[in-house]
Amino acid sequence: SVHAAVEAGLLIFVGNRKIIAWAREGLRWESESLSDEGVTVVRIDAETLYGRGWEMMRDREYGFELELKTGRLRCN
């Protein structure tokens, strides 16, 4: 899926395992692997992307947060 993070000036491209942020000047960041199969964006605010991923070994869904400026994972 694709999401607009207007305040951050980014387009967010969501894959099965990672997220890529694209700015006007090009690639801003690529996240680390966030899920074994399927990433869901829950919401995006001015500074943070909130999402959910799935962990195969524990068969559970979990939440995560990414800093929009850097793509740094805040919690997992």
N, C-alpha and C positions, 0 to 999 in steps of 0.2 A: 504494500500500500504506500501511498505518498501523502504526506501531511505538510501543511505550511506552518512554519513557526515565524509568523510575520514580525513580531517584535524583535526577534533575534536575527531576522534577515536570512532565514534558512529554509530550504526544502528538505524534508526528512524522508528518506527512502527506507522502507522497512522490509527486510528479507526474513527468511525462516530462522536465522540465527543471529544476524547482526543488523545494525542500523548505520546508515551513512547520512551525513549532513552535507548539503551542497549550498555554498554561498555564491554570491554574484561573481566572485573571482575564481571559483572552482571548488574542489573538494576541501571542506573544512576539517572533517574528521571521520574516522570509521571506528565504530565501537568494537570492543572485544566481543567474543562469542557470548551471547546473552541467554541462549536457550538451546536445548537439544533438538527441538522441533516446534517452531512457531513462536513468534514474537507478536505481542498485541500492544498497541499504544492505547493507554487509558485516557491520558490527557496531556496537554502541553501548556505550560504557562510561560511567562517572560524569561525564566532562567532554567527551567527544568522540564525534562520529558519523563513522564511516569508511565511505566509499562509493566507487562506481565510476561513471564516465560515459563517453560516447562522443563523439569528435570527428569530425565528418563529413569535413571537408577533408583530414584526414590518415588517415582510416579506421582509427582506433585507439581502444582503450579506455585509460583512465587512472584513477588513484586520486585521491581528495581527502579532506580532513578538515575538519569543521566544528566550531567551538566550540559546545557546547550552550547555554551562557549567552547568547551574543550572535548566533550564526549566522554569525560571521566565518569566512571561508575561510582555512584555515591553509596548505594546499599544494595545488597543482594541476599 
